[in-house]
Amino acid sequence: MATSPSADVEVAEFAGQLFFRLWRASHTRIAEALESVGLTPALFGLLNVLGAREGAIQQELGSAMGIDRSTMVLLIDELEAAGLAKRRPHPKDRRAREVAITPTGRRLLEQGRLMARQVEDEVLGGLSTNERRELLALLRRALGSAPPQSLWRAEEGD
């Protein structure tokens, strides 16, 4: 049974509780939508970063996304097996591997972005466009000053 967010001040006063409930509302909906095109939220997140960073170095992707090395390898393996990304040697560093999105990956990324926007419109429907921009800016700023945390591992779930 679905429940509405509590307006109870004693529940709503802690940001972590609000973040968790909002994350759940967003995450469950986007996971269901992405599943219809064969993606998970983690794969979509990586594909989204690859779409913005042509020829990203595999190791840098993990650091930028807060994902540990072995999990990043698994995610890239999945994208590669699906024909959505491919690894290639870095032109200046033989030890490094670049990861590039394929044309198929780019088409699927656009579908995923549309789905993500629809879910965001549903979840953040109570906010104006300006309030959404402000929320994103505040979240980025808070994340930038948050204490360091361990890198995400696939075992934690998607």
C-alpha positions as CSV (number, residue, x, y, z in Angstrom):
1,M,0.0,0.0,0.0
2,A,1.4,3.4,-1.0
3,T,1.8,6.0,1.7
4,S,2.0,9.8,1.5
5,P,5.0,11.6,2.9
6,S,4.4,12.6,6.5
7,A,4.0,16.2,7.4
8,D,4.8,15.4,11.0
9,V,7.6,17.8,12.0
10,E,9.3,15.3,14.2
11,V,9.7,12.9,11.2
12,A,10.3,15.5,8.5
13,E,13.0,17.5,10.4
14,F,15.9,15.2,9.5
15,A,17.3,15.6,6.0
16,G,18.5,12.0,5.8
17,Q,15.0,10.7,6.3
18,L,13.6,13.0,3.6
19,F,16.5,12.2,1.2
20,F,15.8,8.5,1.8
21,R,12.1,8.7,1.1
22,L,12.6,10.9,-2.0
23,W,15.3,8.6,-3.2
24,R,13.0,5.6,-2.8
25,A,10.2,7.4,-4.7
26,S,12.6,8.2,-7.6
27,H,14.7,5.1,-7.6
28,T,11.9,2.5,-7.7
29,R,10.2,4.3,-10.5
30,I,13.3,4.8,-12.6
31,A,14.4,1.2,-12.0
32,E,11.1,-0.1,-13.3
33,A,11.2,2.2,-16.4
34,L,14.8,1.3,-17.2
35,E,14.2,-2.4,-16.8
36,S,11.9,-2.2,-19.8
37,V,14.9,-1.3,-22.0
38,G,17.4,-3.7,-20.3
39,L,19.2,-1.2,-18.0
40,T,19.6,-0.8,-14.3
41,P,20.0,2.6,-12.6
42,A,23.8,1.9,-12.2
43,L,24.2,1.0,-15.9
44,F,22.1,4.1,-16.9
45,G,24.2,6.3,-14.6
46,L,27.4,5.0,-16.2
47,L,26.0,5.4,-19.7
48,N,24.9,8.9,-18.9
49,V,28.5,9.8,-17.8
50,L,29.9,8.2,-20.9
51,G,27.6,10.2,-23.0
52,A,29.0,13.4,-21.5
53,R,32.7,12.3,-21.4
54,E,33.7,10.9,-24.8
55,G,36.7,8.6,-24.4
56,A,36.7,8.6,-20.6
57,I,39.4,6.6,-18.9
58,Q,38.0,3.6,-17.1
59,Q,39.8,4.4,-13.8
60,E,38.7,8.0,-13.8
61,L,35.1,6.9,-14.3
62,G,35.1,5.0,-11.1
63,S,36.6,7.9,-9.1
64,A,34.2,10.4,-10.6
65,M,31.1,8.2,-9.9
66,G,32.2,6.9,-6.5
67,I,32.3,3.3,-7.7
68,D,35.0,0.9,-6.8
69,R,37.3,-0.6,-9.5
70,S,35.9,-4.1,-9.6
71,T,32.3,-2.9,-9.8
72,M,33.2,-0.5,-12.5
73,V,34.8,-3.3,-14.5
74,L,31.6,-5.4,-14.1
75,L,29.4,-2.5,-15.2
76,I,31.6,-1.7,-18.3
77,D,31.6,-5.4,-19.1
78,E,27.8,-5.4,-19.1
79,L,27.6,-2.3,-21.3
80,E,30.2,-3.8,-23.7
81,A,28.4,-7.2,-23.9
82,A,25.2,-5.3,-24.8
83,G,27.0,-3.3,-27.5
84,L,26.4,0.0,-25.7
85,A,30.0,0.9,-24.9
86,K,33.5,-0.3,-25.9
87,R,36.9,-0.2,-24.4
88,R,39.9,0.9,-26.4
89,P,43.6,1.6,-25.6
90,H,44.3,5.2,-24.5
91,P,46.3,6.9,-27.3
92,K,48.9,8.4,-24.9
93,D,49.0,5.8,-22.1
94,R,49.1,2.1,-23.1
95,R,48.2,1.0,-19.5
96,A,45.0,3.0,-19.5
97,R,41.7,2.0,-21.2
98,E,39.3,4.5,-22.6
99,V,35.6,3.7,-22.6
100,A,33.4,5.1,-25.4
101,I,29.7,5.0,-25.9
102,T,28.6,3.3,-29.1
103,P,25.8,4.7,-31.4
104,T,23.5,2.0,-30.0
105,G,24.4,3.1,-26.5
106,R,23.8,6.7,-27.4
107,R,20.3,5.9,-28.7
108,L,19.5,3.9,-25.5
109,L,20.9,6.7,-23.4
110,E,18.4,9.2,-25.0
111,Q,15.6,6.8,-24.2
112,G,16.8,6.5,-20.6
113,R,17.2,10.2,-20.2
114,L,13.6,10.7,-21.4
115,M,12.4,8.1,-18.8
116,A,14.5,9.8,-16.1
117,R,12.9,13.2,-17.0
118,Q,9.5,11.7,-16.8
119,V,10.2,10.1,-13.4
120,E,11.7,13.4,-12.1
121,D,8.6,15.3,-13.3
122,E,6.4,12.9,-11.4
123,V,8.6,12.9,-8.2
124,L,9.3,16.6,-8.2
125,G,6.0,17.7,-9.5
126,G,5.3,19.8,-6.5
127,L,8.3,22.1,-7.3
128,S,8.5,24.8,-9.9
129,T,11.2,24.8,-12.6
130,N,13.2,27.3,-10.6
131,E,12.8,25.4,-7.4
132,R,14.1,22.2,-9.1
133,R,17.2,24.1,-10.4
134,E,17.7,25.4,-6.9
135,L,17.3,22.0,-5.3
136,L,19.9,20.5,-7.7
137,A,22.3,23.3,-7.0
138,L,21.9,22.9,-3.2
139,L,22.3,19.1,-3.5
140,R,25.5,19.5,-5.5
141,R,26.9,21.9,-3.0
142,A,26.0,19.7,-0.1
143,L,27.5,16.7,-1.8
144,G,30.7,18.7,-2.5
145,S,31.1,19.4,1.2
146,A,29.9,16.0,2.6
147,P,32.3,13.8,4.4
148,P,34.1,11.2,2.2
149,Q,32.4,7.8,1.9
150,S,33.5,4.4,0.8
151,L,33.2,3.6,-2.9
152,W,29.9,1.9,-4.0
153,R,30.2,-1.8,-4.7
154,A,27.8,-4.0,-6.7
155,E,27.1,-6.1,-3.6
156,E,25.3,-3.2,-2.1
157,G,22.5,-3.5,-4.7
158,D,21.4,-1.1,-7.4
